[in-house]
Amino acid sequence: MEIASAEPPVWKYQRQFDYGEGVSTLEQRPSLLHHTALKRLSDEQVRSFIANGYLTLQPELPAEFHRQMFNRFVELIGEDNDHNPGNNLLPVVPELQLVFDDPVIKGALTSVLGESYMMHPHRVLHDNPPGSDPQLWHHDSYWGYKRKVHNHHPWWVMIMYYPQDIYERIGPTGVIPGSQYIAQRLEDIDQLGSHTRGTGGVCVMIHYDIWHRKMKNFTELKRFMVKFEFMRMRRSDGVTWNSACEAWSNPAELPGYGMEPVWRSTWHWLGGRPLPSLAPDPAVVLNEAIAVAREGSADSDHQARAEALADIARLGADAAPAIPALVELLGDDNEAVGLNAAYALAHVGEAGIAPLAAAMRGNDGENVDDARCFIDQGEKSELEMVARNAAHGLVAAGLPALPTLLDCAREGGPRVRKYALFALGELDTDEHEVIDALVAGCRDEDPAVRLNAVESLGLKKGTPVAAEALAAALFDADDEVRFNASLALARLGPAAAPAIGALVESLRDGNRYTMGYAVEALERIGTPEAHRALIRFLKIARWCPITTTGNLF
């Protein structure tokens, strides 16, 4: 009996080549070189961003570009998001860089983050398919930053780009206006939510700590959102937006939680200006304001209490009689009230510093090693609330708080050391005592202390001692310490040159963000040695955006 021969296997990658392929490629990719003047934000836009935590922006790119991006995303991720490139999104779709180079988007980023901001190595394409369920309201985690003290000052923002029209039924991103300063989950959170909206190509810039979620898609349409993060690299030394007025005034649109003392302090920090003393309003009766601020903690009265605390904060040093009441409110069940009290104590001046430090010490203890203390749904936020609020108050108090914070860094328990070192990083000083305290913190036995110390060291003027301490931290056993150290060295720029060898080693780190920051650090160091190491790494790591599974060669 004759046995039929088996068919030869078909080579998986076999295909017919067009004779013109590789000979005449007519399709040209869009140019990524643009030098259009930036469209910087106005005073009103910056005030709105400080108070509400988000800003809607429409880039100047044509509608056809956004349609092409939408189609590219459909092609890229497949039916069930099986081929999402994650952090490799930009090298796969390099045309996306045009969004972030757009004069409107780049102008907004420059206005809030300064001239030297950095694009974070984490980026992702979010797919919200038809009928998908909404997310829970949450904070993001900084992709590993689960134990850092989060900044009220805008050091970190996110741009969300939508290539298609965005409206309520298509499942936009929901945000809670003004919630970027709040660690705990708000009881009335669903009533406070607002959704993003706009025509194809619209972008939303958010403070990274704002409460947000993906909303349910009720349509039969795909909804895409691209998320990119951007970071301020140095303290503000002056206004970088189109400013016509130095004084703070509330924006036209206000969030549900009034926090004017926080907003006013942030406005002056962002402009590189000292917080002014406001002349007392004779219409304000201090005792009445104290009484309103102390009234209950039900959500129904939080706005009146916030306004009373804003009245007290405006009095500056004349509010000293309110100090006992303000200290009492630092741990209020309503976190916005507690933060307003902390900033009001800061606005009192030097008389408010000792009470803030005492409150922080009174909430000392072991650091809460639970991500829910700061992210996700804020389930553990109350455990460190008084220390956290007091630390933000000490930052707002400025340089007069320096001696107290140095004492706390030397003598406090783990939690107080963590918050003190965070606050020292935020203060506008590069004194050697501060650098010494932060360098010592880099060697602390508690990883939560170390990771906040290394981040703070990156916010200072670079010295060889600082660079060497951060280079050593690149070999820490804790991921958060390592990538905080790598980021800190990127912020030091040329002053990080003593760490070049350690940064080259970090290009092989098992944590992707330690590696990503090391790339940025080597570029910003800028020496021939740094650039040689960087170019060699990037040539090996190069990704070809034209190559796909259907077009391998």
N, C-alpha and C positions, 0 to 999 in steps of 0.2 A: 504493500500500500504506500502510495507516494504522499509524503508529508509536505504540506505547503510551507514555504519559507516565510519566516516572520518579516513584517515590514521593518525597514531600518528606522531607528528612532529619529524623530525630527529635532534638529538642534533648536533649543529654546529661543535663541537669539537670531535665527536665520531669517533674513528678509531680503527683498529685492531693493537694490540701490538705484536711485535716479542718477543718470550719468552727469547731471548738472550739480548733484549734491557735493558740497565742498568746493565747487568751482565758481559758482556764482550765487552767493547768498544775497538776495535782494532785500529781505526784511531787515530793517534797521531798528535797533532798540533805542528807546528814548534817551536823550542826553541827560546825564546826572549833574552837569555843570551849569549852575545858575548863579547870577550875581545881582538879583533884584533887591532893591532897597527893602528893609524890613518894615512891616506894619506893626509898630509897637502898640501896646495897650494904653488906654487912657486912664486917668485917675479913677473914673467911675468903674471901669472894668476891673482894675486892681482892687478897689474897695469891695466890689461884689465878690471877687474870688476869695479875698481874705475872710469875708463874712459867711459866704455860702459854700465855699469849698469847690466850686466848679464854674466853668465858663464855656459857653457854646461858641464855636469858631467855624467859619466857612472858608476853606482855602480857595485860592484863585484858580486852581487847576480846572480845566474844562470838564464838562459833564461826560464827554466821551472817555476820558481817562478813568473815571470812576466806574463806568460800565465795563471797561476792559479789566479793571481790577476785580470786579464782581465775577466776571466770567472766568478769570484766572483762578480765583479761589474755588469756584465750582469744580473746575478741572483738577485742581491741586489735591483736594482732600477726599474726593470720592463721595459716595452716597452716605456712608456712615462715619465720616471723619476718621477713616482708617489710615489716611496718609498725611495727617497733619504734621508739618515739619517742625512745629514747636519753636525752639530757640533758633533754628536754622531758617526761619521764615525770610529774613532779609536777604541772605545770599541766594535763596531760591527765587525770590521775587525782588530783585534789587530796585526795580522801578518804584517800590514803596518809599524809597528814600526821598522821592520827589514830594511826597506829602509833608515830610518833616523839614524839607528845605523850602517849602512854600513860604512866601514872605509873611503871610498871616500867622501860620503855625510857628515858624521860627521866631517871629516877632513876639508872639505871646510867651514862648519859652524863655527868650532873652529877657523879657520884661520881668518875669517872676524869678528866674534862676540865675540871672546874670550872664555875662558874655561867654564865660568859659564852661558852660554846663556840659554834661556828659550823657550820652545815650547808654542806658543800662543794657547789659548783655541778655537780660530776659525779655522775650517778646513772644507773642502767641496770636494765632488766628482762632477766634471763638466762633463756633457755628451754633446757631440757635434754630434748629429745624422746626418745621410745622408741628404744632401740638406739644412741644416740649414743656415740661413743668418749670415753674419759676424756682430760682434758688432761694435759700434763706438769706435774710439781710446779714451781712458779715463785713469784717475788715479783711484785707489781704495780709499775707504773712511776710512780705518782702522776700518771698522764696528762700526761706531759711532764717530770716530775721524775726525770730519768735520770742527773743528775750531782751531785745534792745529797748531802751526807753525811746518812745516815739516823740519826734519833734513837733512842737506847735509851729515853729517857723517853717516856711516852705522850702525845705531842703530837697524834697522829693515829690515829683508830680507824675501823672500818667496822662498820656494822650490816647483816647479811644477814637478810632477812625471807622466810619460806617460807609461802605461804598454804595449802598442803596438808600432810598428814602427811609427815614426812621420815624415811627409814630407808635402810638400806644398799642395797637392790636398786633403789631409785628414782633413784639417781644423785645423792646429796647432795654437799655440798662437803666435801672432805677437808682436814684441817689436820695439820700436824706440831707437836704441843705443844712449847712452849718454843723454837721455831725463830725467833722474831721478832728475836733478837739475832744470828743467824747469816747472814752474807752468802754463804758458799760452799754449794754443793750437798752434802748429806750422803750419804755412800756407802751407808748402810743406810736410805735415806729411805723406801722402801716398807714396811719393817718398823716404822717409827716412826709411820706415819700413823694418824689417827683420823677417823671420819666424824661429821658433825653428825646429830642425831636429835631428834625431838620431834613433838608433835601440831600440827595445822593452826594457823598463826599464830606458830609458834616463831621466835624471833630468835636470832642468834648475834652477839655483839660480839667483834671480833678486833682485835688490834694490827695496824696496817696492814702491817707488814713480815713477818708470819708467812708461812711457806711453805704454800701451799695449791693445790688443783686441783679442777676439776669431775670427778666420778666417773662411771663408765659407768651408764647407765640400762638395767636389765635388764627393766623392766616395759613394759606397753603404755600407760602413763599419761604424760601431760605432767608435767614438773616445772618449777616456776617458782621463781626466787629474785630478789628485788629487793635491789640493792646501793646503799646510801647511805653517804657518808663524812662524818665530823665531826672538827673540829679544835679543839684547845685554843688559846685566844687570849692567855693570859698565864701567866707562871710561877706555880706553886702558892705560895700564901701561907698555907695551912692545910688541915686535913682537910675534905673535902666529902662523906664517906660516914659511915655510922653506926659510929663507931670506939669501941671500949672498951679498946684496948690500944695503946700507942705502940711496943712492941718488935716487931721482925720475928721471925716463926717460920715455918718451912716449912709450906705448906698440906698438907692430907691427901693430895691427889693431886698427884704430881710428874711432870714430863716425863722423857723418857729421857736428857736432857742436863742434869746438875746445874750450876747457875750461881748458887749462893747469894750470892757477893759482889756480883754484878750485881743480883740481886733485892733484897737488903737495902739497897743504895744507892738503888735506884729507889723502894722503899717510903718511905724517909725523905725523898727529894725530893718525892714525891707528897704527903706530909703536911706539907710546908713546915718540916721539922724537920732540924736538923743530924745528921749521922751520928754516933752515939755510939761511944766507945771501949769495946770489950768487955773485961772482965777476962779475962786469959789463963787458959786451961783447963790446970791442972797436969797433966792426963792427956796433953796433947799434947806430944810430943817433936818439936821443930822439925826436927831432922836426919832423923827418920824420914819426916815429912811431905814434906820436900824430895826425899828419895829416891823416894817413891811418885810425886810429881808429875813427876819426870824420867823415869820408866820408860816407854820406848817410846811410840809414838803409834797403836798398833793400836786399832780401835774397841772391841775387847773390854775394854780397860782404862780407857776414858775416864772412866767413872763413879768409879772409885777415885781417879783423878788429880784429878778435879774436887773430890771430897771432901777430898783432901789440901790442895788450894789454898784451899778454904773454911776449913780448920783454920788455915792460915797467915794468911789475911785476918783471922780473928777475933783474932789476937794483936796486931793493931795495930802500934804502934811497936816492940814486942818482936820483931817479925818482921824487923827490919832485917838480921840476918845472912843472910836468904834473898834479899836483893835481887839478887845476881848470878844466882842460879838463876831468879828470876822474869823477869829481863830476857831470859835465854836462851830462855824459854818463850813470849815475846811473839809469835814467828812460828811457833809449833808447827803441825804439819800439821793438828791438830785445833783448829778455830777456837774452840770452847768453852773449851779449855784456855788458848789464848792470851788470850782475854778475861778469864778468871778470873785469870790472872797479872797482867793490866793493872789490874784492880780491886784485887787484893791489894797491888800496889805503891801504889795510891792510899790504901789503908787503913793502910799503914805510916806515912803522914804526909809531912812535908816532905822526908824523906830519900828518898822514892820519886819525887819530882817531877823532879829532874834526870835520873835514868835513863830515865824515860818520855819526856822531851823529847829526849834524845840518841837514843833509839830512833826517834822520829818523824823527826828530822833525818836519821838513817841510811837511811831509806826515802824520802828526798826525790826529786824529779825532776819530769818533766812529768806533768800530770794525765792519767789514762787516759780518753781521749775515746771511750769505748765503753760503751754502756748495760749490757752484760753484766757490768760491774764491780760493779754494785749490784742489778740486777734480773734478770728472766727466770730463767735457771738458774745464775746466779752463776759463769759460766764464767771470768771474768777477775778474780774477787775477790781472788785471792792476790797480785796485783800491787801492791796498796796495803794489804795486810793488817796489816803491822806498824805503819804510820803510823796506820791506822784504829783498831787496838786501843789504841795509845798515846794517841790523842786522846780516846777514851772514858775511859781511865784518868785523864787530866788533868782531864776534866770531873768525874769522881768525886772527885778530890783537892780540888776546890772552890777557894775564894778564895786559898789559899796558892800555887796555880799561876798566878795572874794575871800577875806580872812575867815569868815564863818565857814564857807565851803571847803577851804583848805583844812580847817580843823575837822570837819565832818569826814573828809577823805582820809585823814590820818587816823582818826579815833573811832569812827562809827563802825557798826556791825555791817554785815554783808550788804543789806538792803540800802542803808544810808550811804555806804561807800559807792554803790552803783549809781545812785541818784546824784550824789555830790560830783562824781567824775563826769557824768552826763552834763550837769549844769556848768562845770568848769569849761567844758568844751564849747558851750554856747556863749560864754562871756567873751567880750571883745578885748582880750589881753593875751600877750605872749610872754608874760613874765616868767623868769626861770623857775620860780617856785611852782608855778602852774605846770610847766613842762615836767619838772621833777616828779610832781604828784601823779601826773598821767603816765609817765614812764614806770613809776612804781606800780601803778594800777595794772599795767600790762603783764606784770608778774604775779598778780594776786592769785590766791588759791581758788577763788570762786570764778567760774567761767563767765557768769553774768557781769561781774565786775570787770574782768579782762576785756570782754567784747565791747563794753561801753567806753572803757579807757582807750582802746586802740582807735575807735571811731573819733573820740574827742581829740586825740593827738593829731589826727588828720585835718582837724579844723584850725590848727595853729600854724604859725610860721615854721617852716621846716628847719631843723638843726641836725647835725650829724648824730647827736645822741638820740633824737626822736627817730630818725631813719633807722638806726641800728636796733632800737627797741622794736620797731615795727617789722624789721627784717626777721628778728628772732620769733616774733608772733606768727610769721608765715609758716612756722613748723609746729604750731600749737596742735594739740590733739583734737580741739573743738573746732568744728567747721565754721561756726559763726565768728570765732576769734580770727581764724585765718582769712576769711573773705572780708571781714571788717578791716584787717590789717592791709590787705591788698588794695582795698578802696582808699584807705587812708594814705597809702603811698602814692596812689594816682592823684589824690588831692594835693600832696606836697609838690608834685611836679619836679622841676630840676633838683630841688633839695633832697629828693629821694635817691639820688645817685649812689650813695653808699649801699643801697639795698639791691643793686642791679643783679648781683649773683643769686640772691634769694628769690628775686622775681623771676629770673630765668628758670629756676627750679620749679617755681609755682606754675609755669606753663604746662607742667605734667601733673598738677594737683588733681586729686580725685573729685574735688568739688568744682563744678563748671563755673561758678561765679568767682571763686578765687582765681581761676585761670583767666576769665574774662576781664577782671579788674587788672590783672598783671599785664595784659596786652595794653590796656589804656595807660597804665603807669609807665611802661617802657616808652610808649610814644611821647608822653608828656615830659619824661626825663630829658629826652631829646639828644643825648650824646651819641657819637658814632658807635660806641660799644652797645648802648641800649638798642639803637636802630638795627645794628647787625643781627643781634639776637632776635629782635622782633620780626624782621623781614624773613629770616630763615624759618621761623615758626609759621608765619603766615603763608609762605610758599608751600609748605607741607600741608597746611590746613585748608588751602584754597578750595572753594566750592564752585563748580561750574553751573551757573543757573540755566544753561541751555540743555544740559544733559538730563534726560529723564529715563524712566523704565522703557518708554517707547522710542527713545532716541539716545542710544547708549554711546555712540561714537561721534 
